[in-house]
């Protein structure tokens, strides 16, 4: 099986897995990795699909059980924001699950295009 075939199989398997509504009724302790935990949050809090800040807030509150004051020690115990964001990005952009509202999609596409243009302009002279 080629790498591309493995990738397609993985995506197919994940889509099948996340399509089962019963996984969202599991207890937090039963969720096996950060991707499942992000999916659980996106299912429970639809507004988090549009706003990474809300997603991170709910993740830290529900999954990391953060309730105290924010200080250096506390923040080092929380799940990395980039891990949370990248899992959301994979679920939405690759698996097309828990998609954001259309206006948010458009805003994200504009930002992605701007970054691509910037990188292309910066690297044109480098070869």
KOLGU-4560 file (N, C-alpha, C; in nm, 3 decimals, padded with zeros to 5 digits):
<recs>
<n_xx: 00.085 n_yy: -00.117 n_zz: 00.000 ca_xx: 00.000 ca_yy: 00.000 ca_zz: 00.000 c_xx: 00.090 c_yy: 00.125 c_zz: 00.000 mol: A seq: 1 type: UNK>
<n_xx: 00.063 n_yy: 00.217 n_zz: -00.091 ca_xx: 00.145 ca_yy: 00.338 ca_zz: -00.100 c_xx: 00.112 c_yy: 00.432 c_zz: 00.015 mol: A seq: 2 type: UNK>
<n_xx: 00.196 n_yy: 00.533 n_zz: 00.032 ca_xx: 00.174 ca_yy: 00.632 ca_zz: 00.137 c_xx: 00.042 c_yy: 00.703 c_zz: 00.117 mol: A seq: 3 type: UNK>
<n_xx: 00.011 n_yy: 00.738 n_zz: -00.007 ca_xx: -00.115 ca_yy: 00.807 ca_zz: -00.037 c_xx: -00.235 c_yy: 00.717 c_zz: -00.009 mol: A seq: 4 type: UNK>
<n_xx: -00.223 n_yy: 00.590 n_zz: -00.041 ca_xx: -00.332 ca_yy: 00.495 ca_zz: -00.013 c_xx: -00.352 c_yy: 00.480 c_zz: 00.138 mol: A seq: 5 type: UNK>
<n_xx: -00.242 n_yy: 00.477 n_zz: 00.213 ca_xx: -00.251 ca_yy: 00.469 ca_zz: 00.359 c_xx: -00.318 c_yy: 00.593 c_zz: 00.416 mol: A seq: 6 type: UNK>
<n_xx: -00.282 n_yy: 00.710 n_zz: 00.361 ca_xx: -00.341 ca_yy: 00.835 ca_zz: 00.406 c_xx: -00.492 c_yy: 00.835 c_zz: 00.380 mol: A seq: 7 type: UNK>
<n_xx: -00.532 n_yy: 00.793 n_zz: 00.260 ca_xx: -00.674 ca_yy: 00.787 ca_zz: 00.225 c_xx: -00.748 c_yy: 00.688 c_zz: 00.315 mol: A seq: 8 type: UNK>
<n_xx: -00.686 n_yy: 00.576 n_zz: 00.345 ca_xx: -00.748 ca_yy: 00.476 ca_zz: 00.433 c_xx: -00.765 c_yy: 00.532 c_zz: 00.574 mol: A seq: 9 type: UNK>
<n_xx: -00.663 n_yy: 00.602 n_zz: 00.623 ca_xx: -00.670 ca_yy: 00.664 ca_zz: 00.755 c_xx: -00.784 c_yy: 00.764 c_zz: 00.762 mol: A seq: 10 type: UNK>
<n_xx: -00.795 n_yy: 00.849 n_zz: 00.661 ca_xx: -00.902 ca_yy: 00.949 ca_zz: 00.657 c_xx: -01.038 c_yy: 00.879 c_zz: 00.652 mol: A seq: 11 type: UNK>
<n_xx: -01.050 n_yy: 00.775 n_zz: 00.570 ca_xx: -01.175 ca_yy: 00.699 ca_zz: 00.562 c_xx: -01.211 c_yy: 00.640 c_zz: 00.699 mol: A seq: 12 type: UNK>
<n_xx: -01.114 n_yy: 00.580 n_zz: 00.766 ca_xx: -01.137 ca_yy: 00.519 ca_zz: 00.897 c_xx: -01.178 c_yy: 00.624 c_zz: 01.001 mol: A seq: 13 type: UNK>
<n_xx: -01.114 n_yy: 00.739 n_zz: 00.998 ca_xx: -01.146 ca_yy: 00.845 ca_zz: 01.094 c_xx: -01.286 c_yy: 00.901 c_zz: 01.068 mol: A seq: 14 type: UNK>
<n_xx: -01.321 n_yy: 00.918 n_zz: 00.942 ca_xx: -01.456 ca_yy: 00.965 ca_zz: 00.909 c_xx: -01.561 c_yy: 00.868 c_zz: 00.958 mol: A seq: 15 type: UNK>
<n_xx: -01.538 n_yy: 00.741 n_zz: 00.938 ca_xx: -01.630 ca_yy: 00.638 ca_zz: 00.985 c_xx: -01.642 c_yy: 00.643 c_zz: 01.138 mol: A seq: 16 type: UNK>
<n_xx: -01.528 n_yy: 00.657 n_zz: 01.203 ca_xx: -01.525 ca_yy: 00.660 ca_zz: 01.350 c_xx: -01.602 c_yy: 00.781 c_zz: 01.404 mol: A seq: 17 type: UNK>
<n_xx: -01.572 n_yy: 00.900 n_zz: 01.351 ca_xx: -01.636 ca_yy: 01.022 ca_zz: 01.401 c_xx: -01.781 c_yy: 01.035 c_zz: 01.359 mol: A seq: 18 type: UNK>
<n_xx: -01.823 n_yy: 00.955 n_zz: 01.262 ca_xx: -01.963 ca_yy: 00.958 ca_zz: 01.218 c_xx: -02.055 c_yy: 00.885 c_zz: 01.315 mol: A seq: 19 type: UNK>
<n_xx: -01.998 n_yy: 00.807 n_zz: 01.405 ca_xx: -02.077 ca_yy: 00.734 ca_zz: 01.504 c_xx: -02.116 c_yy: 00.830 c_zz: 01.617 mol: A seq: 20 type: UNK>
<n_xx: -02.244 n_yy: 00.864 n_zz: 01.629 ca_xx: -02.284 ca_yy: 00.962 ca_zz: 01.730 c_xx: -02.261 c_yy: 00.918 c_zz: 01.874 mol: A seq: 21 type: UNK>
<n_xx: -02.246 n_yy: 00.790 n_zz: 01.896 ca_xx: -02.232 ca_yy: 00.741 ca_zz: 02.032 c_xx: -02.098 c_yy: 00.778 c_zz: 02.095 mol: A seq: 22 type: UNK>
<n_xx: -01.998 n_yy: 00.809 n_zz: 02.014 ca_xx: -01.868 ca_yy: 00.845 ca_zz: 02.074 c_xx: -01.877 c_yy: 00.977 c_zz: 02.150 mol: A seq: 23 type: UNK>
<n_xx: -01.975 n_yy: 01.060 n_zz: 02.117 ca_xx: -01.986 ca_yy: 01.191 ca_zz: 02.182 c_xx: -02.059 c_yy: 01.183 c_zz: 02.316 mol: A seq: 24 type: UNK>
<n_xx: -02.108 n_yy: 01.064 n_zz: 02.349 ca_xx: -02.173 ca_yy: 01.045 ca_zz: 02.479 c_xx: -02.078 c_yy: 00.980 c_zz: 02.580 mol: A seq: 25 type: UNK>
<n_xx: -01.955 n_yy: 00.959 n_zz: 02.540 ca_xx: -01.857 ca_yy: 00.898 ca_zz: 02.630 c_xx: -01.809 c_yy: 01.000 c_zz: 02.733 mol: A seq: 26 type: UNK>
<n_xx: -01.757 n_yy: 00.948 n_zz: 02.840 ca_xx: -01.698 ca_yy: 01.033 ca_zz: 02.944 c_xx: -01.563 c_yy: 01.083 c_zz: 02.895 mol: A seq: 27 type: UNK>
<n_xx: -01.524 n_yy: 01.199 n_zz: 02.944 ca_xx: -01.396 ca_yy: 01.259 ca_zz: 02.905 c_xx: -01.281 c_yy: 01.163 c_zz: 02.926 mol: A seq: 28 type: UNK>
<n_xx: -01.284 n_yy: 01.089 n_zz: 03.035 ca_xx: -01.175 ca_yy: 00.996 ca_zz: 03.068 c_xx: -01.160 c_yy: 00.886 c_zz: 02.963 mol: A seq: 29 type: UNK>
<n_xx: -01.267 n_yy: 00.860 n_zz: 02.888 ca_xx: -01.264 ca_yy: 00.753 ca_zz: 02.787 c_xx: -01.207 c_yy: 00.800 c_zz: 02.653 mol: A seq: 30 type: UNK>
<n_xx: -01.189 n_yy: 00.930 n_zz: 02.637 ca_xx: -01.136 ca_yy: 00.982 ca_zz: 02.512 c_xx: -00.986 c_yy: 00.955 c_zz: 02.508 mol: A seq: 31 type: UNK>
<n_xx: -00.938 n_yy: 00.900 n_zz: 02.396 ca_xx: -00.802 ca_yy: 00.848 ca_zz: 02.395 c_xx: -00.692 c_yy: 00.947 c_zz: 02.358 mol: A seq: 32 type: UNK>
<n_xx: -00.722 n_yy: 01.051 n_zz: 02.279 ca_xx: -00.615 ca_yy: 01.143 ca_zz: 02.241 c_xx: -00.672 c_yy: 01.284 c_zz: 02.221 mol: A seq: 33 type: UNK>
<n_xx: -00.583 n_yy: 01.378 n_zz: 02.193 ca_xx: -00.625 ca_yy: 01.518 ca_zz: 02.184 c_xx: -00.720 c_yy: 01.540 c_zz: 02.065 mol: A seq: 34 type: UNK>
<n_xx: -00.704 n_yy: 01.464 n_zz: 01.959 ca_xx: -00.795 ca_yy: 01.478 ca_zz: 01.845 c_xx: -00.938 c_yy: 01.442 c_zz: 01.884 mol: A seq: 35 type: UNK>
<n_xx: -00.955 n_yy: 01.331 n_zz: 01.955 ca_xx: -01.089 ca_yy: 01.292 ca_zz: 02.002 c_xx: -01.146 c_yy: 01.395 c_zz: 02.099 mol: A seq: 36 type: UNK>
<n_xx: -01.058 n_yy: 01.448 n_zz: 02.182 ca_xx: -01.103 ca_yy: 01.548 ca_zz: 02.280 c_xx: -01.149 c_yy: 01.675 c_zz: 02.211 mol: A seq: 37 type: UNK>
<n_xx: -01.077 n_yy: 01.718 n_zz: 02.109 ca_xx: -01.119 ca_yy: 01.836 ca_zz: 02.033 c_xx: -01.252 c_yy: 01.809 c_zz: 01.964 mol: A seq: 38 type: UNK>
<n_xx: -01.268 n_yy: 01.691 n_zz: 01.904 ca_xx: -01.395 ca_yy: 01.655 ca_zz: 01.840 c_xx: -01.509 c_yy: 01.659 c_zz: 01.941 mol: A seq: 39 type: UNK>
<n_xx: -01.484 n_yy: 01.610 n_zz: 02.060 ca_xx: -01.585 ca_yy: 01.609 ca_zz: 02.167 c_xx: -01.627 c_yy: 01.752 c_zz: 02.201 mol: A seq: 40 type: UNK>
<n_xx: -01.529 n_yy: 01.841 n_zz: 02.213 ca_xx: -01.558 ca_yy: 01.983 ca_zz: 02.243 c_xx: -01.636 c_yy: 02.047 c_zz: 02.129 mol: A seq: 41 type: UNK>
<n_xx: -01.593 n_yy: 02.024 n_zz: 02.005 ca_xx: -01.661 ca_yy: 02.083 ca_zz: 01.890 c_xx: -01.805 c_yy: 02.033 c_zz: 01.877 mol: A seq: 42 type: UNK>
<n_xx: -01.827 n_yy: 01.909 n_zz: 01.915 ca_xx: -01.963 ca_yy: 01.854 ca_zz: 01.914 c_xx: -02.048 c_yy: 01.919 c_zz: 02.023 mol: A seq: 43 type: UNK>
<n_xx: -01.992 n_yy: 01.934 n_zz: 02.140 ca_xx: -02.066 ca_yy: 01.986 ca_zz: 02.255 c_xx: -02.088 c_yy: 02.138 c_zz: 02.249 mol: A seq: 44 type: UNK>
<n_xx: -01.990 n_yy: 02.210 n_zz: 02.194 ca_xx: -01.995 ca_yy: 02.357 ca_zz: 02.190 c_xx: -01.981 c_yy: 02.405 c_zz: 02.045 mol: A seq: 45 type: UNK>
<n_xx: -02.090 n_yy: 02.411 n_zz: 01.971 ca_xx: -02.082 ca_yy: 02.451 ca_zz: 01.830 c_xx: -02.017 c_yy: 02.588 c_zz: 01.806 mol: A seq: 46 type: UNK>
<n_xx: -02.029 n_yy: 02.681 n_zz: 01.899 ca_xx: -01.965 ca_yy: 02.813 ca_zz: 01.880 c_xx: -01.814 c_yy: 02.801 c_zz: 01.874 mol: A seq: 47 type: UNK>
<n_xx: -01.758 n_yy: 02.698 n_zz: 01.934 ca_xx: -01.613 ca_yy: 02.677 ca_zz: 01.933 c_xx: -01.563 c_yy: 02.640 c_zz: 01.794 mol: A seq: 48 type: UNK>
<n_xx: -01.652 n_yy: 02.602 n_zz: 01.705 ca_xx: -01.614 ca_yy: 02.569 ca_zz: 01.567 c_xx: -01.566 c_yy: 02.693 c_zz: 01.492 mol: A seq: 49 type: UNK>
<n_xx: -01.614 n_yy: 02.809 n_zz: 01.535 ca_xx: -01.582 ca_yy: 02.934 ca_zz: 01.469 c_xx: -01.469 c_yy: 03.012 c_zz: 01.537 mol: A seq: 50 type: UNK>
<n_xx: -01.441 n_yy: 02.982 n_zz: 01.661 ca_xx: -01.349 ca_yy: 03.065 ca_zz: 01.739 c_xx: -01.250 c_yy: 02.978 c_zz: 01.816 mol: A seq: 51 type: UNK>
<n_xx: -01.124 n_yy: 02.985 n_zz: 01.778 ca_xx: -01.021 ca_yy: 02.906 ca_zz: 01.846 c_xx: -01.008 c_yy: 02.945 c_zz: 01.993 mol: A seq: 52 type: UNK>
<n_xx: -01.030 n_yy: 03.071 n_zz: 02.025 ca_xx: -01.022 ca_yy: 03.113 ca_zz: 02.166 c_xx: -01.127 c_yy: 03.042 c_zz: 02.250 mol: A seq: 53 type: UNK>
<n_xx: -01.248 n_yy: 03.030 n_zz: 02.196 ca_xx: -01.354 ca_yy: 02.957 ca_zz: 02.269 c_xx: -01.320 c_yy: 02.808 c_zz: 02.276 mol: A seq: 54 type: UNK>
<n_xx: -01.270 n_yy: 02.754 n_zz: 02.168 ca_xx: -01.230 ca_yy: 02.614 ca_zz: 02.166 c_xx: -01.126 c_yy: 02.587 c_zz: 02.275 mol: A seq: 55 type: UNK>
<n_xx: -01.026 n_yy: 02.671 n_zz: 02.284 ca_xx: -00.921 ca_yy: 02.655 ca_zz: 02.385 c_xx: -00.979 c_yy: 02.672 c_zz: 02.525 mol: A seq: 56 type: UNK>
<n_xx: -01.065 n_yy: 02.771 n_zz: 02.543 ca_xx: -01.129 ca_yy: 02.793 ca_zz: 02.673 c_xx: -01.205 c_yy: 02.668 c_zz: 02.717 mol: A seq: 57 type: UNK>
<n_xx: -01.291 n_yy: 02.615 n_zz: 02.630 ca_xx: -01.370 ca_yy: 02.497 ca_zz: 02.666 c_xx: -01.282 c_yy: 02.373 c_zz: 02.684 mol: A seq: 58 type: UNK>
<n_xx: -01.178 n_yy: 02.360 n_zz: 02.603 ca_xx: -01.087 ca_yy: 02.246 ca_zz: 02.616 c_xx: -01.020 c_yy: 02.251 c_zz: 02.753 mol: A seq: 59 type: UNK>
<n_xx: -00.965 n_yy: 02.366 n_zz: 02.788 ca_xx: -00.897 ca_yy: 02.378 ca_zz: 02.917 c_xx: -00.994 c_yy: 02.356 c_zz: 03.033 mol: A seq: 60 type: UNK>
<n_xx: -01.116 n_yy: 02.407 n_zz: 03.019 ca_xx: -01.215 ca_yy: 02.394 ca_zz: 03.126 c_xx: -01.264 c_yy: 02.250 c_zz: 03.140 mol: A seq: 61 type: UNK>
<n_xx: -01.302 n_yy: 02.188 n_zz: 03.029 ca_xx: -01.363 ca_yy: 02.055 ca_zz: 03.031 c_xx: -01.261 c_yy: 01.941 c_zz: 03.036 mol: A seq: 62 type: UNK>
<n_xx: -01.159 n_yy: 01.951 n_zz: 02.954 ca_xx: -01.065 ca_yy: 01.841 ca_zz: 02.940 c_xx: -00.952 c_yy: 01.851 c_zz: 03.042 mol: A seq: 63 type: UNK>
<n_xx: -00.890 n_yy: 01.969 n_zz: 03.049 ca_xx: -00.779 ca_yy: 01.988 ca_zz: 03.143 c_xx: -00.828 c_yy: 02.022 c_zz: 03.284 mol: A seq: 64 type: UNK>
<n_xx: -00.959 n_yy: 02.043 n_zz: 03.297 ca_xx: -01.021 ca_yy: 02.072 ca_zz: 03.426 c_xx: -00.959 c_yy: 02.195 c_zz: 03.493 mol: A seq: 65 type: UNK>
<n_xx: -00.929 n_yy: 02.296 n_zz: 03.414 ca_xx: -00.870 ca_yy: 02.418 ca_zz: 03.469 c_xx: -00.979 c_yy: 02.507 c_zz: 03.525 mol: A seq: 66 type: UNK>
<n_xx: -00.966 n_yy: 02.542 n_zz: 03.652 ca_xx: -01.067 ca_yy: 02.624 ca_zz: 03.719 c_xx: -01.003 c_yy: 02.738 c_zz: 03.798 mol: A seq: 67 type: UNK>
<n_xx: -00.874 n_yy: 02.733 n_zz: 03.815 ca_xx: -00.807 ca_yy: 02.827 ca_zz: 03.903 c_xx: -00.763 c_yy: 02.955 c_zz: 03.836 mol: A seq: 68 type: UNK>
<n_xx: -00.666 n_yy: 03.018 n_zz: 03.897 ca_xx: -00.611 ca_yy: 03.141 ca_zz: 03.842 c_xx: -00.498 c_yy: 03.107 c_zz: 03.746 mol: A seq: 69 type: UNK>
<n_xx: -00.483 n_yy: 03.192 n_zz: 03.647 ca_xx: -00.380 ca_yy: 03.170 ca_zz: 03.546 c_xx: -00.247 c_yy: 03.224 c_zz: 03.599 mol: A seq: 70 type: UNK>
<n_xx: -00.153 n_yy: 03.134 n_zz: 03.614 ca_xx: -00.017 ca_yy: 03.173 ca_zz: 03.648 c_xx: 00.078 c_yy: 03.085 c_zz: 03.568 mol: A seq: 71 type: UNK>
<n_xx: 00.207 n_yy: 03.110 n_zz: 03.579 ca_xx: 00.305 ca_yy: 03.038 ca_zz: 03.499 c_xx: 00.299 c_yy: 02.887 c_zz: 03.521 mol: A seq: 72 type: UNK>
<n_xx: 00.287 n_yy: 02.846 n_zz: 03.644 ca_xx: 00.282 ca_yy: 02.703 ca_zz: 03.675 c_xx: 00.157 c_yy: 02.638 c_zz: 03.617 mol: A seq: 73 type: UNK>
<n_xx: 00.044 n_yy: 02.706 n_zz: 03.632 ca_xx: -00.084 ca_yy: 02.650 ca_zz: 03.584 c_xx: -00.083 c_yy: 02.636 c_zz: 03.432 mol: A seq: 74 type: UNK>
<n_xx: -00.034 n_yy: 02.738 n_zz: 03.364 ca_xx: -00.039 ca_yy: 02.734 ca_zz: 03.217 c_xx: 00.052 c_yy: 02.626 c_zz: 03.159 mol: A seq: 75 type: UNK>
<n_xx: 00.158 n_yy: 02.593 n_zz: 03.230 ca_xx: 00.248 ca_yy: 02.488 ca_zz: 03.182 c_xx: 00.184 c_yy: 02.349 c_zz: 03.191 mol: A seq: 76 type: UNK>
<n_xx: 00.079 n_yy: 02.336 n_zz: 03.270 ca_xx: 00.009 ca_yy: 02.207 ca_zz: 03.286 c_xx: -00.102 c_yy: 02.187 c_zz: 03.183 mol: A seq: 77 type: UNK>
<n_xx: -00.140 n_yy: 02.295 n_zz: 03.112 ca_xx: -00.251 ca_yy: 02.289 ca_zz: 03.019 c_xx: -00.206 c_yy: 02.239 c_zz: 02.882 mol: A seq: 78 type: UNK>
<n_xx: -00.300 n_yy: 02.183 n_zz: 02.808 ca_xx: -00.271 ca_yy: 02.137 ca_zz: 02.672 c_xx: -00.231 c_yy: 02.257 c_zz: 02.587 mol: A seq: 79 type: UNK>
<n_xx: -00.128 n_yy: 02.238 n_zz: 02.507 ca_xx: -00.076 ca_yy: 02.343 ca_zz: 02.422 c_xx: -00.184 c_yy: 02.393 c_zz: 02.326 mol: A seq: 80 type: UNK>
<n_xx: -00.196 n_yy: 02.525 n_zz: 02.314 ca_xx: -00.299 ca_yy: 02.583 ca_zz: 02.227 c_xx: -00.280 c_yy: 02.541 c_zz: 02.081 mol: A seq: 81 type: UNK>
<n_xx: -00.155 n_yy: 02.526 n_zz: 02.039 ca_xx: -00.128 ca_yy: 02.488 ca_zz: 01.900 c_xx: -00.173 c_yy: 02.344 c_zz: 01.874 mol: A seq: 82 type: UNK>
<n_xx: -00.161 n_yy: 02.257 n_zz: 01.971 ca_xx: -00.210 ca_yy: 02.119 ca_zz: 01.957 c_xx: -00.361 c_yy: 02.120 c_zz: 01.938 mol: A seq: 83 type: UNK>
<n_xx: -00.429 n_yy: 02.201 n_zz: 02.016 ca_xx: -00.575 ca_yy: 02.211 ca_zz: 02.007 c_xx: -00.614 c_yy: 02.266 c_zz: 01.870 mol: A seq: 84 type: UNK>
<n_xx: -00.550 n_yy: 02.375 n_zz: 01.828 ca_xx: -00.582 ca_yy: 02.438 ca_zz: 01.701 c_xx: -00.556 c_yy: 02.345 c_zz: 01.582 mol: A seq: 85 type: UNK>
<n_xx: -00.443 n_yy: 02.276 n_zz: 01.584 ca_xx: -00.409 ca_yy: 02.186 ca_zz: 01.472 c_xx: -00.507 c_yy: 02.069 c_zz: 01.462 mol: A seq: 86 type: UNK>
<n_xx: -00.553 n_yy: 02.020 n_zz: 01.575 ca_xx: -00.654 ca_yy: 01.913 ca_zz: 01.572 c_xx: -00.785 c_yy: 01.966 c_zz: 01.516 mol: A seq: 87 type: UNK>
<n_xx: -00.824 n_yy: 02.085 n_zz: 01.555 ca_xx: -00.945 ca_yy: 02.147 ca_zz: 01.499 c_xx: -00.930 c_yy: 02.164 c_zz: 01.349 mol: A seq: 88 type: UNK>
<n_xx: -00.814 n_yy: 02.210 n_zz: 01.308 ca_xx: -00.787 ca_yy: 02.232 ca_zz: 01.166 c_xx: -00.798 c_yy: 02.101 c_zz: 01.087 mol: A seq: 89 type: UNK>
<n_xx: -00.742 n_yy: 01.994 n_zz: 01.139 ca_xx: -00.749 ca_yy: 01.863 ca_zz: 01.073 c_xx: -00.895 c_yy: 01.816 c_zz: 01.063 mol: A seq: 90 type: UNK>
<n_xx: -00.967 n_yy: 01.825 n_zz: 01.173 ca_xx: -01.106 ca_yy: 01.780 ca_zz: 01.174 c_xx: -01.191 c_yy: 01.859 c_zz: 01.074 mol: A seq: 91 type: UNK>
<n_xx: -01.169 n_yy: 01.990 n_zz: 01.067 ca_xx: -01.250 ca_yy: 02.073 ca_zz: 00.979 c_xx: -01.202 c_yy: 02.072 c_zz: 00.834 mol: A seq: 92 type: UNK>
<n_xx: -01.072 n_yy: 02.082 n_zz: 00.812 ca_xx: -01.021 ca_yy: 02.101 ca_zz: 00.676 c_xx: -00.995 c_yy: 01.971 c_zz: 00.601 mol: A seq: 93 type: UNK>
<n_xx: -00.962 n_yy: 01.865 n_zz: 00.672 ca_xx: -00.933 ca_yy: 01.737 ca_zz: 00.606 c_xx: -01.055 c_yy: 01.645 c_zz: 00.611 mol: A seq: 94 type: UNK>
<n_xx: -01.111 n_yy: 01.630 n_zz: 00.729 ca_xx: -01.227 ca_yy: 01.540 ca_zz: 00.744 c_xx: -01.360 c_yy: 01.610 c_zz: 00.715 mol: A seq: 95 type: UNK>
<n_xx: -01.360 n_yy: 01.742 n_zz: 00.710 ca_xx: -01.481 ca_yy: 01.822 ca_zz: 00.686 c_xx: -01.590 c_yy: 01.792 c_zz: 00.788 mol: A seq: 96 type: UNK>
<n_xx: -01.548 n_yy: 01.783 n_zz: 00.914 ca_xx: -01.641 ca_yy: 01.763 ca_zz: 01.026 c_xx: -01.644 c_yy: 01.890 c_zz: 01.110 mol: A seq: 97 type: UNK>
<n_xx: -01.755 n_yy: 01.915 n_zz: 01.174 ca_xx: -01.770 ca_yy: 02.030 ca_zz: 01.265 c_xx: -01.727 c_yy: 02.160 c_zz: 01.196 mol: A seq: 98 type: UNK>
<n_xx: -01.770 n_yy: 02.177 n_zz: 01.074 ca_xx: -01.725 ca_yy: 02.291 ca_zz: 00.996 c_xx: -01.778 c_yy: 02.422 c_zz: 01.053 mol: A seq: 99 type: UNK>
<n_xx: -01.700 n_yy: 02.529 n_zz: 01.035 ca_xx: -01.743 ca_yy: 02.660 ca_zz: 01.084 c_xx: -01.849 c_yy: 02.719 c_zz: 00.993 mol: A seq: 100 type: UNK>
<n_xx: -01.906 n_yy: 02.831 n_zz: 01.035 ca_xx: -02.001 ca_yy: 02.903 ca_zz: 00.952 c_xx: -01.931 c_yy: 02.949 c_zz: 00.824 mol: A seq: 101 type: UNK>
<n_xx: -02.009 n_yy: 02.974 n_zz: 00.720 ca_xx: -01.953 ca_yy: 03.011 ca_zz: 00.590 c_xx: -01.867 c_yy: 03.137 c_zz: 00.596 mol: A seq: 102 type: UNK>
<n_xx: -01.912 n_yy: 03.238 n_zz: 00.671 ca_xx: -01.833 ca_yy: 03.362 ca_zz: 00.678 c_xx: -01.697 c_yy: 03.339 c_zz: 00.744 mol: A seq: 103 type: UNK>
<n_xx: -01.691 n_yy: 03.250 n_zz: 00.840 ca_xx: -01.564 ca_yy: 03.216 ca_zz: 00.906 c_xx: -01.475 c_yy: 03.140 c_zz: 00.809 mol: A seq: 104 type: UNK>
<n_xx: -01.534 n_yy: 03.049 n_zz: 00.733 ca_xx: -01.458 ca_yy: 02.976 ca_zz: 00.630 c_xx: -01.393 c_yy: 03.074 c_zz: 00.533 mol: A seq: 105 type: UNK>
<n_xx: -01.472 n_yy: 03.171 n_zz: 00.487 ca_xx: -01.421 ca_yy: 03.269 ca_zz: 00.392 c_xx: -01.307 c_yy: 03.350 c_zz: 00.453 mol: A seq: 106 type: UNK>
<n_xx: -01.324 n_yy: 03.394 n_zz: 00.578 ca_xx: -01.218 ca_yy: 03.470 ca_zz: 00.645 c_xx: -01.090 c_yy: 03.388 c_zz: 00.655 mol: A seq: 107 type: UNK>
<n_xx: -01.103 n_yy: 03.262 n_zz: 00.692 ca_xx: -00.985 ca_yy: 03.175 ca_zz: 00.705 c_xx: -00.918 c_yy: 03.153 c_zz: 00.570 mol: A seq: 108 type: UNK>
<n_xx: -00.998 n_yy: 03.137 n_zz: 00.465 ca_xx: -00.941 ca_yy: 03.120 ca_zz: 00.330 c_xx: -00.864 c_yy: 03.244 c_zz: 00.286 mol: A seq: 109 type: UNK>
<n_xx: -00.917 n_yy: 03.363 n_zz: 00.315 ca_xx: -00.849 ca_yy: 03.488 ca_zz: 00.281 c_xx: -00.716 c_yy: 03.497 c_zz: 00.355 mol: A seq: 110 type: UNK>
<n_xx: -00.716 n_yy: 03.462 n_zz: 00.482 ca_xx: -00.591 ca_yy: 03.464 ca_zz: 00.560 c_xx: -00.491 c_yy: 03.363 c_zz: 00.506 mol: A seq: 111 type: UNK>
<n_xx: -00.536 n_yy: 03.243 n_zz: 00.472 ca_xx: -00.447 ca_yy: 03.141 ca_zz: 00.417 c_xx: -00.386 c_yy: 03.187 c_zz: 00.285 mol: A seq: 112 type: UNK>
<n_xx: -00.466 n_yy: 03.249 n_zz: 00.202 ca_xx: -00.416 ca_yy: 03.300 ca_zz: 00.074 c_xx: -00.314 c_yy: 03.410 c_zz: 00.095 mol: A seq: 113 type: UNK>
<n_xx: -00.338 n_yy: 03.497 n_zz: 00.191 ca_xx: -00.244 ca_yy: 03.605 ca_zz: 00.220 c_xx: -00.111 c_yy: 03.549 c_zz: 00.268 mol: A seq: 114 type: UNK>
<n_xx: -00.114 n_yy: 03.447 n_zz: 00.350 ca_xx: 00.009 ca_yy: 03.384 ca_zz: 00.399 c_xx: 00.083 c_yy: 03.318 c_zz: 00.283 mol: A seq: 115 type: UNK>
<n_xx: 00.009 n_yy: 03.246 n_zz: 00.198 ca_xx: 00.072 ca_yy: 03.183 ca_zz: 00.081 c_xx: 00.139 c_yy: 03.286 c_zz: -00.009 mol: A seq: 116 type: UNK>
<n_xx: 00.069 n_yy: 03.398 n_zz: -00.035 ca_xx: 00.125 ca_yy: 03.504 ca_zz: -00.119 c_xx: 00.252 c_yy: 03.561 c_zz: -00.056 mol: A seq: 117 type: UNK>
<n_xx: 00.248 n_yy: 03.585 n_zz: 00.073 ca_xx: 00.363 ca_yy: 03.640 ca_zz: 00.144 c_xx: 00.483 c_yy: 03.546 c_zz: 00.133 mol: A seq: 118 type: UNK>
<n_xx: 00.459 n_yy: 03.418 n_zz: 00.157 ca_xx: 00.568 ca_yy: 03.319 ca_zz: 00.150 c_xx: 00.622 c_yy: 03.309 c_zz: 00.008 mol: A seq: 119 type: UNK>
<n_xx: 00.533 n_yy: 03.306 n_zz: -00.090 ca_xx: 00.577 ca_yy: 03.299 ca_zz: -00.229 c_xx: 00.661 c_yy: 03.421 c_zz: -00.268 mol: A seq: 120 type: UNK>
<n_xx: 00.620 n_yy: 03.539 n_zz: -00.223 ca_xx: 00.695 ca_yy: 03.661 ca_zz: -00.254 c_xx: 00.831 c_yy: 03.662 c_zz: -00.186 mol: A seq: 121 type: UNK>
<n_xx: 00.836 n_yy: 03.609 n_zz: -00.065 ca_xx: 00.962 ca_yy: 03.606 ca_zz: 00.010 c_xx: 01.061 c_yy: 03.505 c_zz: -00.047 mol: A seq: 122 type: UNK>
<n_xx: 01.008 n_yy: 03.397 n_zz: -00.105 ca_xx: 01.097 ca_yy: 03.289 ca_zz: -00.151 c_xx: 01.126 c_yy: 03.294 c_zz: -00.300 mol: A seq: 123 type: UNK>
<n_xx: 01.069 n_yy: 03.391 n_zz: -00.371 ca_xx: 01.091 ca_yy: 03.398 ca_zz: -00.517 c_xx: 01.238 c_yy: 03.411 c_zz: -00.553 mol: A seq: 124 type: UNK>
<n_xx: 01.312 n_yy: 03.492 n_zz: -00.480 ca_xx: 01.452 ca_yy: 03.513 ca_zz: -00.511 c_xx: 01.545 c_yy: 03.406 c_zz: -00.457 mol: A seq: 125 type: UNK>
<n_xx: 01.493 n_yy: 03.317 n_zz: -00.378 ca_xx: 01.576 ca_yy: 03.212 ca_zz: -00.317 c_xx: 01.566 c_yy: 03.085 c_zz: -00.401 mol: A seq: 126 type: UNK>
<n_xx: 01.675 n_yy: 03.042 n_zz: -00.457 ca_xx: 01.676 ca_yy: 02.916 ca_zz: -00.535 c_xx: 01.812 c_yy: 02.863 c_zz: -00.545 mol: A seq: 127 type: UNK>
</recs>
